[in-house]
Amino acid sequence: MDNLTHSLAGWALAETGLKRSTRKGLAALVLAANMPDIDVFFGWAPWAPLAMHRGFTHGLVGGVLRMPPLLAGLLWLLDRWQASRGKLAADAEPIRVGWLIALCYLGAISHPLLDLQNVYAVQLLSPVSERWFHTDGLFIVSPWLLAFFGSGIWLARRRTAGWPTVAAVAAGVAFIAGNIGISALARSALVMGAPYPQPDRIFASPAPVRFWKRDMVWRERGVIGFGQFDPSRSLLRVEPIGEALADDMGLPLVKRAATATPEAVKFLAWSQMPVARVEAPSACEATVTFADARFAGPAMARNFNTVVRLKTC
């Protein structure tokens, strides 16, 4: 999810009354809710789980377990520095280290649980496992979730009461659960409809505003299919869109290109539905473009690809 959503999620949790558990409670929840995205600064790291976005720092057995005490320690040091300079309000809540750590954990856990909801997916078990998890419950920027959290925070601060954000968080959870159910229906409709495909991967991406619709992409025996599921029209059918696309990942030249550059290796470690396009600009040269069908589709959008140039003679 986008960082505005993560920030509002942490802020909404704080406004339920949790921010009064300890001084720096609001900061702990908002900062911890964004903390796992620190991995965007470590793409250069030689350790693959850390260099992978949504890898180690998003793992419930990795970064999410280890980082919150570090954040709590930094907030405690900031508080001590402010206290030594008389910068704390006289009526400020006392700082409770146990609560500070607990709130950092709560905010940090909210991050991968939200990221879990979109097709970008997350390595929840990193670094123990490189498996990607996704529920396909939300578009990567959900205006509906932003509206729930934003309105709850506004009402809570206006009424100086925590119940509006409790209701907003509950509404957000119910909204996500309902959308996970719609995506499950979409996957069932795909495999139960003629010609009864048996794909090894299926992604059902919600639309940003018309959240009940799903843009479907699936892979079966090296062929990528595209379609759309709209439960308001049919609960039992996925409408195909465009032509199926061979992923060409089994071609000898593509296999060679897959390990030819560090960029290709890293891209394919991240990509869950890779597709390749081979071009031969000259007799002794070939260009292999790797993309991910979740985002590229048949057009291979340039923001989600990597190019490898090979000598063939």
C-alpha positions in Angstrom: 0.0 0.0 0.0 1.0 3.6 -0.3 2.6 5.4 2.6 -0.4 7.7 3.1 -2.6 4.7 3.8 0.0 3.2 6.2 0.3 6.5 8.0 -3.5 6.9 8.4 -3.7 3.3 9.6 -1.2 4.1 12.4 -2.9 7.4 13.2 -6.3 5.8 13.3 -5.0 3.1 15.8 -3.6 5.9 17.9 -6.8 7.9 17.9 -8.7 4.9 19.4 -7.1 5.9 22.6 -3.8 4.0 22.3 -1.8 7.2 21.9 -2.6 8.0 25.6 -0.9 4.8 26.7 2.5 6.5 26.7 4.2 9.7 25.7 5.3 9.4 22.0 2.4 6.9 21.4 1.1 8.7 18.3 4.7 8.9 16.8 5.3 5.3 17.6 2.3 4.0 15.8 2.6 6.3 12.7 6.4 5.8 12.3 6.2 2.0 12.9 3.4 1.7 10.4 5.8 3.0 7.8 9.0 1.5 9.1 9.1 -1.7 7.0 9.4 0.5 3.8 13.0 1.4 4.9 14.0 -1.4 2.5 13.6 1.0 -0.4 17.0 2.5 0.7 18.8 -0.9 0.7 18.4 -2.0 -2.9 22.2 -2.0 -3.1 22.6 -4.4 -0.2 24.5 -7.6 -0.9 22.1 -9.6 1.3 19.2 -10.5 -1.0 16.4 -10.6 1.6 17.2 -7.0 2.6 17.7 -5.7 -1.0 14.3 -7.2 -1.9 11.4 -4.7 -1.5 8.8 -6.3 0.7 11.3 -8.9 1.8 13.1 -9.0 5.2 11.8 -5.8 6.6 8.3 -6.9 5.9 8.7 -10.4 7.3 6.8 -11.3 10.4 9.7 -13.6 11.4 12.3 -11.1 10.1 12.3 -7.3 10.3 8.8 -6.9 11.9 10.1 -9.0 14.8 13.4 -7.2 15.2 12.9 -3.5 14.2 10.2 -2.2 16.7 12.5 -2.3 19.8 15.0 -0.2 17.8 12.4 2.4 16.9 11.1 2.4 20.5 14.7 3.0 21.6 15.2 5.9 19.3 11.9 7.5 20.5 13.0 7.0 24.1 16.3 8.7 23.4 14.4 11.6 21.6 12.2 11.9 24.7 15.2 12.0 27.0 16.8 14.7 24.9 13.6 16.8 24.9 13.2 16.3 28.6 16.8 17.5 29.3 16.0 20.7 27.4 12.6 21.3 29.0 10.8 20.8 25.8 8.1 18.6 27.2 4.7 19.9 28.2 4.0 19.9 31.9 0.8 17.8 31.4 2.3 15.4 29.0 1.7 11.7 29.5 4.5 9.8 31.3 6.6 7.7 29.0 6.0 4.0 29.5 8.7 1.9 27.8 6.6 -1.3 27.7 3.7 0.4 26.0 6.1 2.2 23.7 7.5 -1.1 22.5 4.0 -2.6 22.2 2.8 0.3 20.1 5.8 0.0 17.8 5.0 -3.7 17.3 1.3 -2.9 16.6 2.2 -0.3 14.0 4.8 -2.4 12.4 2.6 -5.5 12.0 -0.1 -3.3 10.4 2.2 -2.6 7.5 2.7 -6.2 6.0 -0.9 -7.0 6.8 -2.0 -4.1 4.6 0.6 -4.9 1.9 -0.6 -8.5 1.9 -3.9 -7.3 0.4 -2.6 -6.3 -3.1 -1.1 -8.3 -6.0 2.4 -6.8 -5.4 2.4 -9.4 -2.5 4.8 -9.7 0.4 7.3 -12.2 1.7 5.7 -12.7 5.2 8.2 -15.4 6.2 11.4 -13.7 5.0 14.3 -14.5 5.6 13.2 -18.1 6.4 11.2 -18.4 3.2 11.1 -16.5 -0.1 7.5 -17.4 -0.7 5.2 -14.5 -1.7 1.8 -14.1 -0.1 -1.2 -12.1 -1.3 -4.9 -12.0 -0.8 -5.9 -9.6 -3.6 -8.2 -7.7 -1.3 -7.3 -4.1 -2.2 -5.9 -2.0 -5.0 -2.5 -0.7 -4.2 -4.0 2.8 -3.4 -7.5 2.3 -2.1 -9.6 5.5 -1.9 -12.2 3.6 0.1 -9.7 2.7 2.8 -8.3 6.2 2.8 -11.9 7.5 3.3 -12.5 5.2 6.2 -9.4 6.0 8.1 -9.4 9.7 7.2 -13.0 10.3 8.3 -12.5 8.3 11.5 -9.5 10.4 12.5 -11.3 13.6 11.7 -14.4 12.7 13.7 -12.3 11.4 16.6 -10.3 14.7 16.9 -13.5 16.8 16.4 -15.4 14.9 19.1 -12.4 14.2 21.3 -13.5 10.5 21.5 -12.0 7.3 20.3 -15.2 5.5 19.0 -15.1 7.0 15.5 -11.7 5.5 14.8 -12.7 2.2 16.4 -15.6 2.2 13.9 -13.4 3.3 11.1 -10.9 0.5 11.7 -13.7 -2.0 12.0 -15.2 -0.8 8.7 -11.8 -1.1 7.1 -11.3 -4.6 8.3 -14.8 -5.6 7.1 -14.2 -3.9 3.7 -10.9 -5.9 3.3 -12.6 -9.2 4.3 -15.4 -8.6 1.9 -13.0 -7.9 -0.9 -10.9 -11.0 -0.1 -14.1 -12.9 -0.5 -14.8 -11.3 -3.9 -11.3 -12.3 -5.1 -11.9 -15.9 -3.9 -15.1 -15.9 -6.0 -13.1 -14.6 -9.0 -10.6 -17.4 -8.8 -13.3 -20.0 -8.4 -15.2 -18.6 -11.4 -12.0 -18.8 -13.5 -11.3 -22.5 -12.9 -14.9 -23.6 -12.9 -15.8 -21.9 -16.2 -15.1 -23.4 -19.7 -12.5 -24.2 -20.9 -11.8 -25.1 -17.2 -8.2 -23.9 -16.9 -5.9 -25.3 -14.2 -3.5 -22.4 -13.7 -0.5 -22.5 -11.4 -0.8 -18.8 -10.5 -3.8 -16.5 -10.4 -3.9 -12.8 -9.5 -7.2 -11.0 -9.1 -6.5 -7.2 -8.8 -9.4 -5.0 -7.5 -10.2 -1.9 -9.4 -9.4 1.3 -7.4 -12.9 2.8 -7.3 -15.3 0.1 -8.5 -13.7 -2.3 -5.9 -16.0 -5.2 -6.8 -14.4 -5.7 -10.2 -11.3 -7.8 -10.7 -8.7 -7.6 -13.4 -7.5 -11.2 -13.7 -4.2 -12.6 -14.9 -3.2 -16.2 -14.7 -0.6 -18.6 -16.0 -1.2 -22.2 -17.3 1.6 -24.3 -18.9 3.7 -21.2 -19.8 0.8 -19.2 -21.2 -0.6 -16.0 -19.6 -4.3 -15.3 -19.8 -6.1 -12.0 -19.0 -9.7 -11.4 -18.1 -12.2 -9.5 -16.0 -14.5 -10.6 -13.3 -17.6 -8.5 -12.4 -19.9 -10.1 -9.8 -22.7 -7.6 -10.6 -22.9 -9.4 -14.0 -22.1 -13.0 -13.1 -20.6 -14.9 -10.2 -19.6 -17.8 -12.4 -17.8 -16.2 -15.4 -14.5 -14.5 -16.1 -14.7 -12.5 -19.3 -11.5 -13.0 -21.3 -9.6 -9.9 -22.5 -7.3 -9.9 -25.5 -5.1 -12.7 -26.6 -3.3 -15.2 -24.4 0.5 -14.5 -24.2 3.2 -17.1 -24.2 5.7 -16.3 -21.4 8.6 -17.7 -23.5 10.5 -18.3 -20.2 11.5 -21.8 -21.4 13.4 -20.6 -24.5 17.2 -21.3 -24.4 18.1 -17.7 -25.1 15.8 -16.5 -22.4 17.2 -18.9 -19.8 20.7 -17.6 -20.7 19.5 -14.0 -20.3 17.9 -14.8 -16.9 21.3 -15.2 -15.3 23.3 -12.8 -17.5 23.1 -9.7 -15.4 22.5 -8.9 -11.7 19.5 -6.8 -12.7 17.9 -9.7 -14.4 18.5 -12.0 -11.5 17.0 -9.5 -9.1 14.0 -8.8 -11.3 13.2 -12.5 -11.7 13.5 -13.1 -8.0 10.9 -10.4 -7.5 8.7 -11.2 -10.4 6.0 -13.8 -9.8 4.6 -14.0 -13.3 7.6 -13.2 -15.6 7.2 -12.9 -19.4 10.0 -12.5 -21.9 10.2 -10.9 -25.3 13.1 -11.7 -27.6 14.2 -9.3 -30.4 17.2 -9.7 -32.7 18.3 -6.3 -34.0 21.3 -7.9 -35.8 22.5 -11.4 -36.8 24.9 -11.6 -33.8 22.9 -9.8 -31.2 19.7 -10.4 -29.2 17.7 -8.4 -26.8 15.6 -10.1 -24.1 13.0 -7.9 -22.2 11.7 -9.4 -19.0 8.4 -8.0 -17.6 5.8 -9.1 -15.1 2.4 -10.0 -16.4 0.7 -8.7 -13.2 1.6 -5.1 -14.2 2.8 -5.2 -17.8 0.2 -7.3 -19.6 0.7 -7.8 -23.3 2.2 -4.3 -23.8 5.1 -4.8 -21.3 4.9 -1.4 -19.6 8.4 0.1 -19.3 8.2 0.8 -15.5 8.2 -2.9 -14.7 10.8 -4.5 -16.9 14.5 -5.1 -17.3 16.4 -5.5 -20.6 19.3 -7.9 -21.3 21.5 -7.7 -24.4 23.3 -10.8 -25.5 25.9 -11.7 -28.1 24.8 -14.7 -30.1 27.8 -15.3 -32.3 
